[in-house]
Amino acid sequence: MPTTMSARGALSAASLALVLAVSGCTGAAPAPAPTGSSAQLPAPVIVELGSIDGTTVTVPLGNVIVLAAGDTSVSAWTADIDDPDVLSFTPGRDDGSATFNPGLTPLKVGDSGVTLTDGETGETVSFEVEVTQG
């Protein structure tokens, strides 16, 4: 009889180990949400320089405005910002392998007028930017 009990005990232990192993494989934990540089950024607010004159552009804090230059030179544009505490300007550039449009980055909630000037043609466009809470 002791042999039978030992066999049953061994069989029970083996069965329990198998159940635990299988249940451990089926209950996979969900992947953690991305953080830091792997977190998805919001899509930028893209505006065409040819159609922005006299308008108001609204952008949430934490986002950016891309100023699509169209057929004009991306590096020719400069900006005069009425309230530099609200917005900063990033000039466009062409490094030979890629072209980067000029842009505006909100710094705090508020409003500011912006006048952009094409240094090659003298063309200007003026518009308002309203920065809202992100």
QUIPEZI-V636585 format. One record per residue. N is the residue number from 1. OMEGA is omega as a letter, one per 30 degrees, with the letter a starting at -180 (* if undefined). NEAR is the number of other C-alpha atoms within 10 Angstrom. Layout:
# QUIPEZI-V636585
n-><N;N>
omega-><OMEGA;OMEGA>
near-><NEAR;NEAR>
This chain:
# QUIPEZI-V636585
n-><1;2;3;4;5;6;7;8;9;10;11;12;13;14;15;16;17;18;19;20;21;22;23;24;25;26;27;28;29;30;31;32;33;34;35;36;37;38;39;40;41;42;43;44;45;46;47;48;49;50;51;52;53;54;55;56;57;58;59;60;61;62;63;64;65;66;67;68;69;70;71;72;73;74;75;76;77;78;79;80;81;82;83;84;85;86;87;88;89;90;91;92;93;94;95;96;97;98;99;100;101;102;103;104;105;106;107;108;109;110;111;112;113;114;115;116;117;118;119;120;121;122;123;124;125;126;127;128;129;130;131;132;133;134>
omega-><l;l;l;l;l;l;l;l;l;l;l;l;l;l;l;l;l;l;l;l;a;a;l;a;a;a;a;l;l;l;l;l;a;l;l;a;l;l;a;l;l;l;l;l;a;l;l;l;a;a;a;a;l;a;l;l;l;a;l;l;a;l;l;l;l;a;a;a;l;a;a;l;a;a;a;a;l;a;l;a;a;a;a;l;a;a;l;a;l;a;l;l;l;a;l;l;l;l;a;l;l;a;l;l;l;l;l;l;l;l;l;l;l;l;l;l;l;a;l;a;a;l;l;l;l;a;l;l;l;l;a;l;a;*>
near-><6;7;8;9;10;11;12;12;12;12;12;12;12;12;12;12;12;12;11;11;11;11;11;10;9;8;8;8;7;6;6;6;7;9;8;6;7;8;9;9;9;10;9;14;16;13;15;12;18;13;9;15;16;10;12;16;16;14;21;19;18;16;18;21;22;20;24;18;20;11;8;14;17;20;18;18;24;18;20;14;20;14;13;15;14;21;23;17;18;16;17;21;16;12;8;6;5;7;13;17;19;21;20;22;19;24;16;17;17;16;20;18;17;22;15;21;17;18;13;11;11;10;10;15;17;18;15;19;21;18;24;15;10;10>
